[in-house]
Amino acid sequence: MITRRMLLAASAAATAATTLSARAAPIERLPLWPGRPPGGEGVAVQDAWVKRSPTGDADDIAWPHVATPMLNVVPADRPDGSALLMIPGGGYARVALGRNGSAIARHFAARGTTVFELLYRLPHDGWAAGPDAPLQDAQRAMRLIRAGAARWKIDPARVGAMGFSAGGHLAARLGSRAGLATYTPVDTADRLSARPVALGLFFPVITLRTPEAHGGSRKELLGMQPSEDQIRRYSAERDLPADMPPTLVAHAADDPAVQPANSLILFAALQAAKIPSELMLFEKGGHGLPLEEPDGTPHPWPGLFARFARRHGL
């Protein structure tokens, strides 16, 4: 006799199996450029990664040197046509990205969004573009995503971007400088727009002016003694264009690494430029916002961003 308890147990097992399958779904890794990245003449850097913690997960790694910028393609369980370029942080000293798809990427993929995680180049490796080398990679990534829309079952008009910490700085610059010609086109993909339809910036590095600047990111981008012109040019709150994507900014008030003032500064600039924008300040979270609260309940930030992004075309 099949009882209600047996049916519930079977349902729970099936759900667990589905979740496990989704988490274990293989991802594709592809290089951004058909050959050497732009400005690489004379650059001898080789790809290198380190474990972020000696006792951490095998895929909890960071890249202090990136010779081959890549995209991790985390497929949606049931694609709804939306896509996100996800830009991790690392203070521009390294890129904190594994090979198997992060928990955040899997979270959005489980809800229908195809996620593309970006492994981008770092200025300290000697690329000719210097502090614009990461932006070259972010622009190219957006164009490749749109060029492969049919392949990945996404709508090229529904591609957004998310950035975390220093990746938030890069995502903000991608939004405000999507049309800036940072490299010579290499193929037909480069005819496509690099502008995200919506942006989510989480505990982001924004300004490079003291005292709010994140010192490590500023040093890695601009060196020990940047000029006033460099500081202005690379502070992400400056000179926002009229077509800056709608932007949600989120930060924890107790962030010990990147001052929450960075998010306040950007939000004020977005409002002044009349860009649709939303600001979330959480009491707790440190330098990072978890998917779950300490008691296991879902943290609200993914849903808040999803709602905002949907409202603006994602």
C-alpha positions as YAML, in Angstrom:
chain: A
units: angstrom
residues:
- id: 1
  name: MET
  ca: [0.00, 0.00, 0.00]
- id: 2
  name: ILE
  ca: [1.37, 3.41, -1.02]
- id: 3
  name: THR
  ca: [0.92, 5.85, 1.86]
- id: 4
  name: ARG
  ca: [1.04, 9.64, 1.88]
- id: 5
  name: ARG
  ca: [4.30, 9.45, 3.83]
- id: 6
  name: MET
  ca: [5.84, 7.27, 1.11]
- id: 7
  name: LEU
  ca: [4.75, 9.73, -1.58]
- id: 8
  name: LEU
  ca: [6.24, 12.63, 0.35]
- id: 9
  name: ALA
  ca: [9.49, 10.74, 0.84]
- id: 10
  name: ALA
  ca: [9.65, 9.89, -2.86]
- id: 11
  name: SER
  ca: [8.98, 13.51, -3.76]
- id: 12
  name: ALA
  ca: [11.72, 14.71, -1.44]
- id: 13
  name: ALA
  ca: [14.16, 12.18, -2.90]
- id: 14
  name: ALA
  ca: [13.31, 13.26, -6.42]
- id: 15
  name: THR
  ca: [13.79, 16.90, -5.49]
- id: 16
  name: ALA
  ca: [17.14, 16.13, -3.90]
- id: 17
  name: ALA
  ca: [18.21, 14.16, -6.96]
- id: 18
  name: THR
  ca: [17.17, 16.99, -9.26]
- id: 19
  name: THR
  ca: [19.08, 19.51, -7.14]
- id: 20
  name: LEU
  ca: [22.16, 17.30, -7.10]
- id: 21
  name: SER
  ca: [21.91, 16.83, -10.87]
- id: 22
  name: ALA
  ca: [21.64, 20.59, -11.40]
- id: 23
  name: ARG
  ca: [24.66, 21.25, -9.23]
- id: 24
  name: ALA
  ca: [26.65, 18.58, -11.03]
- id: 25
  name: ALA
  ca: [25.64, 19.72, -14.52]
- id: 26
  name: PRO
  ca: [28.78, 20.07, -16.64]
- id: 27
  name: ILE
  ca: [29.79, 23.54, -17.69]
- id: 28
  name: GLU
  ca: [31.52, 24.74, -20.81]
- id: 29
  name: ARG
  ca: [34.72, 26.78, -20.62]
- id: 30
  name: LEU
  ca: [35.69, 28.84, -23.63]
- id: 31
  name: PRO
  ca: [38.36, 31.44, -24.33]
- id: 32
  name: LEU
  ca: [37.28, 34.99, -25.11]
- id: 33
  name: TRP
  ca: [39.71, 35.67, -27.90]
- id: 34
  name: PRO
  ca: [40.48, 33.61, -31.05]
- id: 35
  name: GLY
  ca: [44.20, 34.10, -30.48]
- id: 36
  name: ARG
  ca: [46.36, 36.15, -28.13]
- id: 37
  name: PRO
  ca: [44.34, 38.80, -26.27]
- id: 38
  name: PRO
  ca: [44.85, 42.39, -27.42]
- id: 39
  name: GLY
  ca: [47.98, 44.14, -26.25]
- id: 40
  name: GLY
  ca: [49.76, 40.91, -25.42]
- id: 41
  name: GLU
  ca: [52.86, 41.43, -27.51]
- id: 42
  name: GLY
  ca: [55.85, 40.80, -25.28]
- id: 43
  name: VAL
  ca: [53.69, 39.64, -22.38]
- id: 44
  name: ALA
  ca: [55.14, 36.41, -20.97]
- id: 45
  name: VAL
  ca: [52.48, 35.76, -18.32]
- id: 46
  name: GLN
  ca: [51.12, 32.23, -17.90]
- id: 47
  name: ASP
  ca: [47.84, 31.17, -16.32]
- id: 48
  name: ALA
  ca: [48.31, 30.44, -12.62]
- id: 49
  name: TRP
  ca: [45.88, 29.64, -9.82]
- id: 50
  name: VAL
  ca: [46.11, 29.08, -6.07]
- id: 51
  name: LYS
  ca: [43.77, 27.60, -3.49]
- id: 52
  name: ARG
  ca: [42.05, 30.31, -1.48]
- id: 53
  name: SER
  ca: [42.24, 28.17, 1.66]
- id: 54
  name: PRO
  ca: [44.49, 25.15, 2.38]
- id: 55
  name: THR
  ca: [41.51, 23.25, 3.76]
- id: 56
  name: GLY
  ca: [38.88, 24.61, 1.37]
- id: 57
  name: ASP
  ca: [37.05, 22.95, -1.47]
- id: 58
  name: ALA
  ca: [39.25, 21.86, -4.37]
- id: 59
  name: ASP
  ca: [37.47, 24.32, -6.69]
- id: 60
  name: ASP
  ca: [37.74, 27.27, -4.27]
- id: 61
  name: ILE
  ca: [40.58, 28.88, -6.21]
- id: 62
  name: ALA
  ca: [41.79, 32.28, -7.39]
- id: 63
  name: TRP
  ca: [43.93, 33.32, -10.35]
- id: 64
  name: PRO
  ca: [46.81, 35.75, -9.62]
- id: 65
  name: HIS
  ca: [47.80, 35.61, -13.30]
- id: 66
  name: VAL
  ca: [45.49, 35.25, -16.31]
- id: 67
  name: ALA
  ca: [46.94, 34.70, -19.77]
- id: 68
  name: THR
  ca: [43.80, 33.14, -21.27]
- id: 69
  name: PRO
  ca: [40.64, 35.01, -20.26]
- id: 70
  name: MET
  ca: [37.71, 32.61, -20.24]
- id: 71
  name: LEU
  ca: [33.98, 32.23, -19.80]
- id: 72
  name: ASN
  ca: [32.45, 29.51, -17.62]
- id: 73
  name: VAL
  ca: [29.07, 28.79, -19.17]
- id: 74
  name: VAL
  ca: [26.68, 27.55, -16.48]
- id: 75
  name: PRO
  ca: [23.58, 26.28, -18.33]
- id: 76
  name: ALA
  ca: [20.08, 27.01, -17.11]
- id: 77
  name: ASP
  ca: [18.03, 24.00, -16.05]
- id: 78
  name: ARG
  ca: [15.13, 25.27, -18.17]
- id: 79
  name: PRO
  ca: [16.31, 28.31, -20.14]
- id: 80
  name: ASP
  ca: [13.86, 31.20, -20.05]
- id: 81
  name: GLY
  ca: [15.89, 33.29, -22.49]
- id: 82
  name: SER
  ca: [17.67, 35.42, -19.89]
- id: 83
  name: ALA
  ca: [21.44, 35.52, -19.36]
- id: 84
  name: LEU
  ca: [23.86, 37.07, -16.87]
- id: 85
  name: LEU
  ca: [27.53, 37.89, -17.16]
- id: 86
  name: MET
  ca: [28.87, 37.31, -13.64]
- id: 87
  name: ILE
  ca: [32.11, 39.13, -12.74]
- id: 88
  name: PRO
  ca: [33.92, 37.92, -9.60]
- id: 89
  name: GLY
  ca: [36.20, 39.99, -7.41]
- id: 90
  name: GLY
  ca: [39.72, 39.72, -6.07]
- id: 91
  name: GLY
  ca: [40.87, 43.31, -5.67]
- id: 92
  name: TYR
  ca: [42.37, 43.26, -9.19]
- id: 93
  name: ALA
  ca: [45.24, 41.30, -7.60]
- id: 94
  name: ARG
  ca: [43.59, 38.01, -8.56]
- id: 95
  name: VAL
  ca: [40.28, 36.67, -9.83]
- id: 96
  name: ALA
  ca: [38.34, 34.49, -7.37]
- id: 97
  name: LEU
  ca: [36.75, 31.99, -9.73]
- id: 98
  name: GLY
  ca: [36.60, 28.21, -9.85]
- id: 99
  name: ARG
  ca: [36.17, 25.99, -12.90]
- id: 100
  name: ASN
  ca: [32.92, 24.24, -12.02]
- id: 101
  name: GLY
  ca: [30.36, 27.01, -11.58]
- id: 102
  name: SER
  ca: [29.86, 28.95, -8.36]
- id: 103
  name: ALA
  ca: [26.94, 28.47, -5.99]
- id: 104
  name: ILE
  ca: [25.59, 31.87, -7.04]
- id: 105
  name: ALA
  ca: [25.78, 30.95, -10.72]
- id: 106
  name: ARG
  ca: [24.02, 27.64, -10.01]
- id: 107
  name: HIS
  ca: [21.34, 29.47, -8.04]
- id: 108
  name: PHE
  ca: [20.38, 31.65, -10.99]
- id: 109
  name: ALA
  ca: [20.76, 28.80, -13.48]
- id: 110
  name: ALA
  ca: [18.29, 26.73, -11.46]
- id: 111
  name: ARG
  ca: [15.78, 29.53, -12.02]
- id: 112
  name: GLY
  ca: [16.10, 29.70, -15.80]
- id: 113
  name: THR
  ca: [18.99, 32.12, -16.35]
- id: 114
  name: THR
  ca: [22.08, 31.01, -18.27]
- id: 115
  name: VAL
  ca: [25.11, 32.35, -16.41]
- id: 116
  name: PHE
  ca: [28.50, 33.24, -17.87]
- id: 117
  name: GLU
  ca: [31.27, 33.63, -15.28]
- id: 118
  name: LEU
  ca: [34.18, 35.81, -16.39]
- id: 119
  name: LEU
  ca: [37.86, 35.07, -15.83]
- id: 120
  name: TYR
  ca: [39.45, 38.38, -16.81]
- id: 121
  name: ARG
  ca: [42.99, 39.66, -17.22]
- id: 122
  name: LEU
  ca: [44.76, 41.70, -14.54]
- id: 123
  name: PRO
  ca: [46.64, 44.98, -15.08]
- id: 124
  name: HIS
  ca: [49.76, 43.85, -13.18]
- id: 125
  name: ASP
  ca: [50.53, 41.24, -15.86]
- id: 126
  name: GLY
  ca: [51.72, 43.93, -18.27]
- id: 127
  name: TRP
  ca: [48.98, 44.14, -20.91]
- id: 128
  name: ALA
  ca: [49.26, 47.19, -23.16]
- id: 129
  name: ALA
  ca: [45.81, 48.44, -22.13]
- id: 130
  name: GLY
  ca: [46.85, 48.48, -18.46]
- id: 131
  name: PRO
  ca: [43.78, 49.23, -16.30]
- id: 132
  name: ASP
  ca: [41.51, 48.84, -19.35]
- id: 133
  name: ALA
  ca: [42.55, 45.20, -19.98]
- id: 134
  name: PRO
  ca: [39.76, 43.87, -17.68]
- id: 135
  name: LEU
  ca: [37.24, 46.11, -19.48]
- id: 136
  name: GLN
  ca: [38.36, 44.73, -22.85]
- id: 137
  name: ASP
  ca: [37.54, 41.24, -21.58]
- id: 138
  name: ALA
  ca: [34.17, 42.28, -20.13]
- id: 139
  name: GLN
  ca: [33.13, 43.99, -23.38]
- id: 140
  name: ARG
  ca: [34.25, 41.01, -25.44]
- id: 141
  name: ALA
  ca: [32.37, 38.62, -23.12]
- id: 142
  name: MET
  ca: [29.09, 40.50, -23.57]
- id: 143
  name: ARG
  ca: [29.50, 40.43, -27.34]
- id: 144
  name: LEU
  ca: [30.30, 36.72, -27.40]
- id: 145
  name: ILE
  ca: [27.24, 35.96, -25.29]
- id: 146
  name: ARG
  ca: [25.02, 37.80, -27.76]
- id: 147
  name: ALA
  ca: [26.78, 36.22, -30.75]
- id: 148
  name: GLY
  ca: [26.04, 32.75, -29.32]
- id: 149
  name: ALA
  ca: [22.45, 33.50, -28.32]
- id: 150
  name: ALA
  ca: [20.88, 30.80, -30.51]
- id: 151
  name: ARG
  ca: [23.38, 28.20, -29.33]
- id: 152
  name: TRP
  ca: [22.63, 28.86, -25.65]
- id: 153
  name: LYS
  ca: [18.89, 29.48, -26.11]
- id: 154
  name: ILE
  ca: [19.02, 33.05, -24.86]
- id: 155
  name: ASP
  ca: [17.51, 36.30, -26.08]
- id: 156
  name: PRO
  ca: [20.34, 38.74, -27.01]
- id: 157
  name: ALA
  ca: [18.15, 41.59, -25.73]
- id: 158
  name: ARG
  ca: [17.96, 39.97, -22.26]
- id: 159
  name: VAL
  ca: [21.62, 39.88, -21.18]
- id: 160
  name: GLY
  ca: [22.48, 41.54, -17.87]
- id: 161
  name: ALA
  ca: [25.61, 41.66, -15.72]
- id: 162
  name: MET
  ca: [26.49, 41.22, -12.04]
- id: 163
  name: GLY
  ca: [29.71, 42.18, -10.28]
- id: 164
  name: PHE
  ca: [31.06, 41.47, -6.82]
- id: 165
  name: SER
  ca: [33.64, 43.58, -4.95]
- id: 166
  name: ALA
  ca: [36.31, 44.60, -7.51]
- id: 167
  name: GLY
  ca: [34.16, 42.77, -10.05]
- id: 168
  name: GLY
  ca: [31.48, 45.31, -9.17]
- id: 169
  name: HIS
  ca: [33.86, 48.08, -10.24]
- id: 170
  name: LEU
  ca: [34.45, 46.29, -13.54]
- id: 171
  name: ALA
  ca: [30.72, 45.67, -14.05]
- id: 172
  name: ALA
  ca: [29.97, 49.35, -13.33]
- id: 173
  name: ARG
  ca: [32.57, 50.41, -15.88]
- id: 174
  name: LEU
  ca: [31.14, 47.92, -18.37]
- id: 175
  name: GLY
  ca: [27.77, 49.60, -17.93]
- id: 176
  name: SER
  ca: [29.07, 53.15, -18.25]
- id: 177
  name: ARG
  ca: [31.72, 52.45, -20.92]
- id: 178
  name: ALA
  ca: [30.00, 49.79, -23.01]
- id: 179
  name: GLY
  ca: [30.50, 51.84, -26.16]
- id: 180
  name: LEU
  ca: [34.11, 52.81, -25.48]
- id: 181
  name: ALA
  ca: [36.44, 51.43, -28.19]
- id: 182
  name: THR
  ca: [39.03, 49.66, -26.05]
- id: 183
  name: TYR
  ca: [40.28, 47.20, -28.71]
- id: 184
  name: THR
  ca: [40.32, 46.66, -32.46]
- id: 185
  name: PRO
  ca: [37.45, 44.34, -33.54]
- id: 186
  name: VAL
  ca: [38.61, 40.79, -34.24]
- id: 187
  name: ASP
  ca: [35.47, 39.17, -35.73]
- id: 188
  name: THR
  ca: [31.75, 39.69, -36.38]
- id: 189
  name: ALA
  ca: [30.89, 39.31, -32.68]
- id: 190
  name: ASP
  ca: [32.55, 42.66, -32.09]
- id: 191
  name: ARG
  ca: [29.82, 44.38, -34.11]
- id: 192
  name: LEU
  ca: [27.36, 43.62, -31.28]
- id: 193
  name: SER
  ca: [26.56, 45.77, -28.26]
- id: 194
  name: ALA
  ca: [28.45, 45.27, -25.01]
- id: 195
  name: ARG
  ca: [25.80, 47.07, -22.93]
- id: 196
  name: PRO
  ca: [24.03, 45.00, -20.25]
- id: 197
  name: VAL
  ca: [20.25, 45.44, -20.07]
- id: 198
  name: ALA
  ca: [20.51, 45.68, -16.27]
- id: 199
  name: LEU
  ca: [23.28, 45.67, -13.65]
- id: 200
  name: GLY
  ca: [23.61, 44.22, -10.16]
- id: 201
  name: LEU
  ca: [26.58, 45.49, -8.14]
- id: 202
  name: PHE
  ca: [27.24, 43.76, -4.83]
- id: 203
  name: PHE
  ca: [29.57, 45.18, -2.14]
- id: 204
  name: PRO
  ca: [31.30, 46.93, -5.06]
- id: 205
  name: VAL
  ca: [34.53, 48.87, -5.26]
- id: 206
  name: ILE
  ca: [33.40, 52.13, -6.89]
- id: 207
  name: THR
  ca: [35.39, 55.27, -6.18]
- id: 208
  name: LEU
  ca: [39.18, 55.48, -6.33]
- id: 209
  name: ARG
  ca: [39.26, 58.69, -4.32]
- id: 210
  name: THR
  ca: [40.40, 58.61, -0.72]
- id: 211
  name: PRO
  ca: [39.23, 58.11, 1.94]
- id: 212
  name: GLU
  ca: [36.49, 55.81, 0.57]
- id: 213
  name: ALA
  ca: [38.65, 53.99, -1.99]
- id: 214
  name: HIS
  ca: [39.61, 50.35, -1.53]
- id: 215
  name: GLY
  ca: [43.37, 50.79, -1.33]
- id: 216
  name: GLY
  ca: [44.32, 47.42, -2.77]
- id: 217
  name: SER
  ca: [42.14, 47.74, -5.86]
- id: 218
  name: ARG
  ca: [43.34, 51.27, -6.50]
- id: 219
  name: LYS
  ca: [47.00, 50.23, -6.23]
- id: 220
  name: GLU
  ca: [46.54, 47.23, -8.53]
- id: 221
  name: LEU
  ca: [44.72, 49.32, -11.15]
- id: 222
  name: LEU
  ca: [46.68, 52.57, -11.09]
- id: 223
  name: GLY
  ca: [49.91, 52.01, -9.16]
- id: 224
  name: MET
  ca: [51.18, 53.64, -6.01]
- id: 225
  name: GLN
  ca: [50.94, 57.27, -7.13]
- id: 226
  name: PRO
  ca: [48.11, 57.71, -9.65]
- id: 227
  name: SER
  ca: [47.44, 61.11, -11.16]
- id: 228
  name: GLU
  ca: [44.25, 63.04, -10.50]
- id: 229
  name: ASP
  ca: [43.23, 62.39, -14.08]
- id: 230
  name: GLN
  ca: [43.64, 58.62, -13.62]
- id: 231
  name: ILE
  ca: [41.67, 58.67, -10.37]
- id: 232
  name: ARG
  ca: [38.84, 60.55, -12.05]
- id: 233
  name: ARG
  ca: [38.85, 58.39, -15.17]
- id: 234
  name: TYR
  ca: [38.69, 55.09, -13.30]
- id: 235
  name: SER
  ca: [36.31, 56.06, -10.49]
- id: 236
  name: ALA
  ca: [33.15, 54.25, -11.56]
- id: 237
  name: GLU
  ca: [30.75, 56.91, -10.28]
- id: 238
  name: ARG
  ca: [32.10, 59.58, -12.63]
- id: 239
  name: ASP
  ca: [30.65, 60.67, -15.98]
- id: 240
  name: LEU
  ca: [27.70, 58.29, -16.10]
- id: 241
  name: PRO
  ca: [26.11, 58.34, -19.58]
- id: 242
  name: ALA
  ca: [22.41, 58.75, -20.28]
- id: 243
  name: ASP
  ca: [22.26, 55.10, -21.42]
- id: 244
  name: MET
  ca: [23.81, 53.70, -18.24]
- id: 245
  name: PRO
  ca: [21.88, 50.47, -17.58]
- id: 246
  name: PRO
  ca: [19.36, 50.36, -14.73]
- id: 247
  name: THR
  ca: [21.44, 49.43, -11.71]
- id: 248
  name: LEU
  ca: [20.81, 47.78, -8.35]
- id: 249
  name: VAL
  ca: [23.49, 48.28, -5.70]
- id: 250
  name: ALA
  ca: [23.72, 46.19, -2.52]
- id: 251
  name: HIS
  ca: [26.13, 46.30, 0.42]
- id: 252
  name: ALA
  ca: [26.40, 45.13, 4.02]
- id: 253
  name: ALA
  ca: [26.83, 47.92, 6.57]
- id: 254
  name: ASP
  ca: [29.44, 45.87, 8.44]
- id: 255
  name: ASP
  ca: [31.69, 45.29, 5.40]
- id: 256
  name: PRO
  ca: [35.28, 45.44, 6.76]
- id: 257
  name: ALA
  ca: [36.98, 45.48, 3.36]
- id: 258
  name: VAL
  ca: [35.10, 47.84, 1.01]
- id: 259
  name: GLN
  ca: [33.40, 50.78, 2.70]
- id: 260
  name: PRO
  ca: [29.61, 50.88, 2.18]
- id: 261
  name: ALA
  ca: [30.16, 54.51, 1.20]
- id: 262
  name: ASN
  ca: [31.17, 53.16, -2.22]
- id: 263
  name: SER
  ca: [27.62, 52.01, -2.85]
- id: 264
  name: LEU
  ca: [26.16, 55.25, -1.48]
- id: 265
  name: ILE
  ca: [28.42, 57.30, -3.75]
- id: 266
  name: LEU
  ca: [27.36, 55.34, -6.82]
- id: 267
  name: PHE
  ca: [23.67, 55.44, -5.93]
- id: 268
  name: ALA
  ca: [23.85, 59.22, -5.53]
- id: 269
  name: ALA
  ca: [25.53, 59.49, -8.95]
- id: 270
  name: LEU
  ca: [22.90, 57.23, -10.55]
- id: 271
  name: GLN
  ca: [20.11, 59.30, -9.08]
- id: 272
  name: ALA
  ca: [21.74, 62.55, -10.22]
- id: 273
  name: ALA
  ca: [22.01, 61.14, -13.74]
- id: 274
  name: LYS
  ca: [18.36, 59.98, -13.57]
- id: 275
  name: ILE
  ca: [19.30, 56.33, -14.12]
- id: 276
  name: PRO
  ca: [16.71, 53.84, -12.80]
- id: 277
  name: SER
  ca: [18.38, 52.51, -9.67]
- id: 278
  name: GLU
  ca: [17.80, 50.74, -6.40]
- id: 279
  name: LEU
  ca: [19.91, 50.57, -3.23]
- id: 280
  name: MET
  ca: [19.96, 47.77, -0.63]
- id: 281
  name: LEU
  ca: [21.90, 48.18, 2.63]
- id: 282
  name: PHE
  ca: [21.89, 45.17, 4.94]
- id: 283
  name: GLU
  ca: [22.90, 45.38, 8.59]
- id: 284
  name: LYS
  ca: [24.99, 42.20, 8.48]
- id: 285
  name: GLY
  ca: [26.90, 40.33, 5.80]
- id: 286
  name: GLY
  ca: [30.52, 41.44, 5.97]
- id: 287
  name: HIS
  ca: [32.38, 41.53, 2.69]
- id: 288
  name: GLY
  ca: [29.93, 39.31, 0.91]
- id: 289
  name: LEU
  ca: [26.23, 38.53, 0.87]
- id: 290
  name: PRO
  ca: [25.34, 34.85, 1.39]
- id: 291
  name: LEU
  ca: [22.65, 32.87, -0.39]
- id: 292
  name: GLU
  ca: [21.33, 31.75, 3.00]
- id: 293
  name: GLU
  ca: [20.93, 33.36, 6.41]
- id: 294
  name: PRO
  ca: [22.63, 31.66, 9.41]
- id: 295
  name: ASP
  ca: [19.34, 29.90, 10.20]
- id: 296
  name: GLY
  ca: [19.14, 28.43, 6.70]
- id: 297
  name: THR
  ca: [16.43, 30.71, 5.33]
- id: 298
  name: PRO
  ca: [17.08, 32.23, 1.89]
- id: 299
  name: HIS
  ca: [18.80, 35.60, 1.90]
- id: 300
  name: PRO
  ca: [16.67, 38.22, 0.11]
- id: 301
  name: TRP
  ca: [19.31, 39.70, -2.20]
- id: 302
  name: PRO
  ca: [19.01, 37.25, -5.15]
- id: 303
  name: GLY
  ca: [15.25, 37.69, -5.29]
- id: 304
  name: LEU
  ca: [15.50, 41.46, -4.98]
- id: 305
  name: PHE
  ca: [17.94, 41.60, -7.87]
- id: 306
  name: ALA
  ca: [15.88, 39.19, -9.98]
- id: 307
  name: ARG
  ca: [12.79, 41.34, -9.46]
- id: 308
  name: PHE
  ca: [14.67, 44.54, -10.36]
- id: 309
  name: ALA
  ca: [16.32, 43.00, -13.42]
- id: 310
  name: ARG
  ca: [13.04, 41.55, -14.71]
- id: 311
  name: ARG
  ca: [11.43, 44.96, -14.37]
- id: 312
  name: HIS
  ca: [14.11, 46.35, -16.68]
- id: 313
  name: GLY
  ca: [14.09, 43.72, -19.38]
- id: 314
  name: LEU
  ca: [16.04, 40.72, -18.13]
...
